[in-house]
Amino acid sequence: MNPGTLRHLAVIEQQVTTLDGVGQRVSTWTEFTRVRCAIARTPGSELFASAARQGRTPTVFQMRYQDGLRRDMRIVFDERRFNIVDIVDSKGLRAMLDVAAVEEGPSP
């Protein structure tokens, strides 16, 4: 991949659980890392067809390999939040990742 295509800046967040002042568990999102990425809408697969039927926007973030990246994390881009649903190292070289994600719906 041409590094010039990685023109978007996104934040990858992980959820952490801490105790508040009265001892209650509180889950919050904290920054895991910031990445440069290319963004593509990729309809066609069963995963994306299912997400589209649910009214969620399927998106693939292409980025350099990120050690420790997991499916329970999310990507924040342009004030929008995307839940990671799949992480693929398509060439197996630990150089680039295709991270499939669906946009979160509005909070209740």
N, C-alpha and C positions, 0 to 999 in steps of 0.2 A: 504494500500500500504506500502511496505517496504521502509523506508526512504533511504536505501542504493541505491535504483534505481534512486533517484533524483540526478544523478551525473553530469548533465550538468548545466552550469551557463548561464543564458540568461538575457537580459535587456528588460524590458517592457517600451516603450516610449509612450508619449502622445503629441499630436500636440497642440501648443499654438500660438496665434497670438499676435504680439506686433507691436509697431510703430517704424520705423527706424528713422534716423536723420532728414529726410525731411517730416516726417508725414505719410509715406506710410505704409500700413499694410503688415507685413511680417510673414509668417507661418514658424515655425521651430519645430523640434522634440526635446523634452527634456525627460530626464530619469524620469520615474514614480517610478520604483523600480527594484531591481535585485532579481532574483529568482533561486532556484535550481529546476530542472525539469527532467522528463524522456521524451524522444521524440520517437514517433511512427508514422510510415506511416500506414494509415488506409484506404485503398480503400474499396469501397463497397456501401457506401451510395450515394444517389442522389447528394448531395452536392459535394462529392469528385469526383464522375464520371463527373460532369459538369466541375469542376476545371481541371481535367485531360485532358478533351477534349480541353480545352483552352491552354494546354501546361503549366499549373501551377502545382507545386508539392504540393499536400495536405499533411498536417502534423498535428499531435495532440501533444500538449505540456501538460503533466500531472504535476501539481504543487499543492503545498499547497494553500488553499483558500486565495485569495487576495481581500480584501475589496476595492471597488472602480474601479475594473477592468471593462473596457467597450469595446464594439466592434469597436469603432473608434480609438483604440490604435493599436500598432504594437509590435511585438517581434523581437528583434535583437539577433541572435545566429550565432556564427562562421562567422561574417561579412556578414551574409545574413539577409534580412528583410522579415518578414512574416506579412501580414495583418490579423488581427483577424476577423473571420467570425462567430464564435459561441462560447459561454461560457456555459459549463454545469456543474452544481453541482449535479452529478448523484445520490448521496445518500441523498442529501438534508440536510447534516449535517454541512455545512460550514467548512469542513475539507480539501477536495481535489477538484480540478477543472480539467476538461478536456477542453482545449482551442484549438479549431479547427482553423487552419490558412492556408493561401496559400501564397506561396513565391511571392514576388513582381517580376515583370519582369524588364528587364534593363530599365534604365531611358532614355527618348528620347534625 
